[in-house]
C-alpha cells in the first residue's frame, strides 16, 4: 500500500493515534502524517503510507486553513478551553470593536509558541516542562496570516476563518486577540478545513 489517505481526524484522538490505527489497517510500519492536530481539534489530517512517506518533509511547509471558535473573557494555561482557568473577565465589546482589532493580526506577525506544545528547548519538549509547572522563555517566531475573517460574533464568542503559514498556533492567535481586546481569550474549538491541496471535502 503506497499513497496518501486524507483523514477527518475525530476529536480526542491525537495525530499519533490516527497513524497507529492506520499502521494496523494497512499492516505497515511506514506511515507519517502531515501536520499535527491537537486532540481537541478535528479535520484534515493527510496520512502518508508506504513509499509516499518521502513526501512528508515537503508537505510540512504547506499552508493551512482553519475554522476556530474564540471564547472571549477566559484565559487558560493551555490557551484553549481544555486548560486550567487562570482568569475570567467581563466582556463588553461590540462586533465592530472586535473587527477593528483583527487587522493587527493579518500579514507577517511575530508569535510566541505556547508552553503546551511539542517544540523543544534545550532538548526538552515544552509540554513536558509545562506539566512540571515550569515556564521557560520562548523566542518569538515569524508566521504569516493570509486571511483572518470573522464568520460570526455573539458577544462572548467569535467564529474565525484563518488561512495561515506553517508553524502557526491558532490557540496562541486566539489568546493574543483576546489580550489585544483587553478581556483575554482562549480557543474553544478548532477544525482544519484545508491542508495544502487537501480539503475537508
GITAMO-V581107 format. One record per helix or strand of 3 or more residues. SS is the DSSP state (h for helix, s for strand). FROM is the first residue (numbers start at 0). TO is the last residue. If there is no record, write none. Layout:
SS;FROM;TO  SS;FROM;TO
This chain:
s;2;8  h;14;25  s;30;32  s;41;48  h;49;58  s;63;71  s;73;75  s;84;87  h;94;104  s;106;111  h;125;130  s;139;152  s;156;163  h;169;180  s;184;194
